[in-house]
Amino acid sequence: MISTVSRDAALIVTAAGLIVAAVALARTRRAPLALALLLDFFTAAALLYLAAPPTWPALGAAALTIVIRQLASHALTAARAARHR
């Protein structure tokens, strides 16, 4: 039961992330903002997916999602700093 609920919640959060990122991109025309929002939602979905009894593939996917989020955040911050120089 909990695994079905958490996986459904993860799918809903993933879909919401796609919608929020698309709306943010359409309204602000700022791709870095839309990407950051999308990755935050993906991270939340990965963590929700782990609320079910965790498996190694689910743990690996969550860890990979968090690593990608951290790398993208670092790259976006570096790019912003380079633009302001």
WOCOR-V685483 format. One record per residue. N is the residue number from 1. RES is the residue in one letter. PHI is phi in radians with two decimals (* if undefined). PSI is psi in whole degrees, 0 to 359 (NA if undefined). OMEGA is omega in whole degrees, 0 to 359 (none if undefined). Layout:
# WOCOR-V685483
n:N res:RES phi:PHI psi:PSI omega:OMEGA
n:N res:RES phi:PHI psi:PSI omega:OMEGA
This chain:
# WOCOR-V685483
n:1 res:M phi:* psi:308 omega:181
n:2 res:I phi:-1.10 psi:324 omega:181
n:3 res:S phi:-1.16 psi:322 omega:178
n:4 res:T phi:-1.16 psi:317 omega:180
n:5 res:V phi:-1.15 psi:314 omega:182
n:6 res:S phi:-1.19 psi:324 omega:178
n:7 res:R phi:-1.24 psi:322 omega:175
n:8 res:D phi:-1.12 psi:318 omega:178
n:9 res:A phi:-1.10 psi:320 omega:178
n:10 res:A phi:-1.10 psi:320 omega:178
n:11 res:L phi:-1.14 psi:320 omega:179
n:12 res:I phi:-1.13 psi:317 omega:179
n:13 res:V phi:-1.14 psi:321 omega:178
n:14 res:T phi:-1.10 psi:314 omega:178
n:15 res:A phi:-1.10 psi:319 omega:178
n:16 res:A phi:-1.10 psi:321 omega:178
n:17 res:G phi:-1.09 psi:318 omega:178
n:18 res:L phi:-1.10 psi:318 omega:180
n:19 res:I phi:-1.17 psi:313 omega:181
n:20 res:V phi:-1.08 psi:317 omega:180
n:21 res:A phi:-1.13 psi:319 omega:179
n:22 res:A phi:-1.13 psi:317 omega:179
n:23 res:V phi:-1.15 psi:317 omega:179
n:24 res:A phi:-1.07 psi:318 omega:179
n:25 res:L phi:-1.16 psi:318 omega:181
n:26 res:A phi:-1.17 psi:322 omega:184
n:27 res:R phi:-1.46 psi:324 omega:186
n:28 res:T phi:-1.86 psi:341 omega:185
n:29 res:R phi:1.03 psi:27 omega:179
n:30 res:R phi:-1.94 psi:98 omega:181
n:31 res:A phi:-1.07 psi:320 omega:179
n:32 res:P phi:-1.06 psi:322 omega:177
n:33 res:L phi:-1.13 psi:314 omega:180
n:34 res:A phi:-1.10 psi:320 omega:178
n:35 res:L phi:-1.13 psi:318 omega:179
n:36 res:A phi:-1.09 psi:317 omega:178
n:37 res:L phi:-1.09 psi:315 omega:180
n:38 res:L phi:-1.05 psi:315 omega:181
n:39 res:L phi:-1.19 psi:327 omega:175
n:40 res:D phi:-1.12 psi:317 omega:178
n:41 res:F phi:-1.16 psi:321 omega:178
n:42 res:F phi:-1.11 psi:321 omega:177
n:43 res:T phi:-1.11 psi:316 omega:178
n:44 res:A phi:-1.08 psi:319 omega:179
n:45 res:A phi:-1.13 psi:320 omega:179
n:46 res:A phi:-1.11 psi:320 omega:179
n:47 res:L phi:-1.22 psi:323 omega:175
n:48 res:L phi:-1.10 psi:322 omega:179
n:49 res:Y phi:-1.08 psi:329 omega:179
n:50 res:L phi:-1.35 psi:350 omega:178
n:51 res:A phi:-1.17 psi:334 omega:174
n:52 res:A phi:-1.28 psi:167 omega:175
n:53 res:P phi:-0.93 psi:115 omega:189
n:54 res:P phi:-1.21 psi:146 omega:173
n:55 res:T phi:-2.06 psi:163 omega:179
n:56 res:W phi:-1.08 psi:318 omega:177
n:57 res:P phi:-1.08 psi:322 omega:179
n:58 res:A phi:-1.17 psi:319 omega:178
n:59 res:L phi:-1.12 psi:318 omega:178
n:60 res:G phi:-1.11 psi:319 omega:179
n:61 res:A phi:-1.14 psi:319 omega:178
n:62 res:A phi:-1.14 psi:316 omega:179
n:63 res:A phi:-1.10 psi:317 omega:179
n:64 res:L phi:-1.11 psi:320 omega:178
n:65 res:T phi:-1.06 psi:317 omega:180
n:66 res:I phi:-1.19 psi:321 omega:177
n:67 res:V phi:-1.10 psi:315 omega:179
n:68 res:I phi:-1.08 psi:319 omega:179
n:69 res:R phi:-1.07 psi:316 omega:181
n:70 res:Q phi:-1.16 psi:317 omega:179
n:71 res:L phi:-1.11 psi:317 omega:179
n:72 res:A phi:-1.14 psi:319 omega:178
n:73 res:S phi:-1.08 psi:317 omega:178
n:74 res:H phi:-1.11 psi:317 omega:180
n:75 res:A phi:-1.13 psi:319 omega:179
n:76 res:L phi:-1.15 psi:320 omega:178
n:77 res:T phi:-1.15 psi:318 omega:179
n:78 res:A phi:-1.13 psi:320 omega:179
n:79 res:A phi:-1.14 psi:319 omega:179
n:80 res:R phi:-1.12 psi:319 omega:179
n:81 res:A phi:-1.15 psi:321 omega:179
n:82 res:A phi:-1.16 psi:325 omega:179
n:83 res:R phi:-1.20 psi:330 omega:183
n:84 res:H phi:-1.51 psi:0 omega:179
n:85 res:R phi:-1.49 psi:NA omega:none
